[in-house]
Amino acid sequence: RTVPDLARQFNRVICMPNLVPPVKTVSEAQAYRERIMAHVPEGVSFDPRMVLYFTDHTVPDEVAKIKASNEVNAIKLYPVRQRTPTVVSVIFARSIMLLSSLKNTKYRFYFMVK
């Protein structure tokens, strides 16, 4: 019921990646989006926006795919010991190395700290 109810109330939603297993690539996000869209009632306009799960194994090319995607709009970092239903978390030093490798690109990074 979640998707039909959301689709009737909202035109656009942000779909977080912390599933089991997490959504880590643009192709996984697109497959997840297709599963969501299969539950949208006929005649309802709905545009779920997807977010990837940032891991120690995320590569710059995958980040570039986000920029080129129409449906995937962000990537989320879950630090070690963050409470999520997934078993994957990021060691901060490794994530900083990846972000540093992207510093001379057109990407913008926004950080939210709890």
CORVENSUL-V687212 format. One record per pair of residues at least 4 apart in sequence whose ideal C-beta (glycine too) atoms are under 6 Angstrom apart, sorted by the first residue. I is the first residue (numbers start at 1). J is the second residue. D is the distance in whole Angstrom. If there is no record, write none. Layout:
i:I j:J d:D
i:I j:J d:D
//
This chain:
i:1 j:5 d:6
i:3 j:7 d:6
i:3 j:36 d:6
i:3 j:39 d:4
i:4 j:41 d:5
i:6 j:10 d:6
i:6 j:13 d:6
i:7 j:40 d:5
i:7 j:44 d:5
i:7 j:46 d:4
i:11 j:45 d:6
i:12 j:47 d:5
i:13 j:48 d:5
i:14 j:49 d:5
i:15 j:48 d:5
i:15 j:50 d:5
i:16 j:51 d:6
i:17 j:22 d:5
i:17 j:23 d:4
i:17 j:51 d:5
i:17 j:52 d:5
i:17 j:53 d:4
i:18 j:22 d:6
i:18 j:84 d:5
i:18 j:85 d:6
i:18 j:86 d:5
i:19 j:23 d:6
i:20 j:85 d:6
i:20 j:86 d:6
i:22 j:53 d:4
i:22 j:86 d:4
i:22 j:88 d:5
i:23 j:28 d:5
i:23 j:29 d:5
i:23 j:32 d:5
i:23 j:53 d:6
i:24 j:53 d:5
i:24 j:55 d:6
i:25 j:62 d:6
i:26 j:65 d:4
i:26 j:69 d:5
i:26 j:72 d:5
i:29 j:50 d:4
i:29 j:52 d:6
i:29 j:72 d:5
i:33 j:48 d:6
i:33 j:50 d:6
i:33 j:71 d:5
i:36 j:48 d:5
i:40 j:44 d:6
i:40 j:46 d:5
i:49 j:73 d:5
i:50 j:71 d:5
i:50 j:72 d:5
i:51 j:74 d:5
i:51 j:76 d:5
i:52 j:75 d:4
i:54 j:58 d:5
i:54 j:75 d:5
i:54 j:77 d:4
i:54 j:90 d:6
i:55 j:88 d:5
i:55 j:90 d:6
i:56 j:90 d:6
i:56 j:91 d:6
i:56 j:94 d:5
i:58 j:62 d:6
i:60 j:101 d:6
i:60 j:102 d:6
i:66 j:72 d:5
i:77 j:90 d:5
i:77 j:95 d:6
i:78 j:82 d:4
i:78 j:84 d:5
i:78 j:89 d:5
i:79 j:92 d:6
i:80 j:89 d:5
i:80 j:91 d:6
i:82 j:89 d:6
i:90 j:95 d:5
i:102 j:107 d:5
//
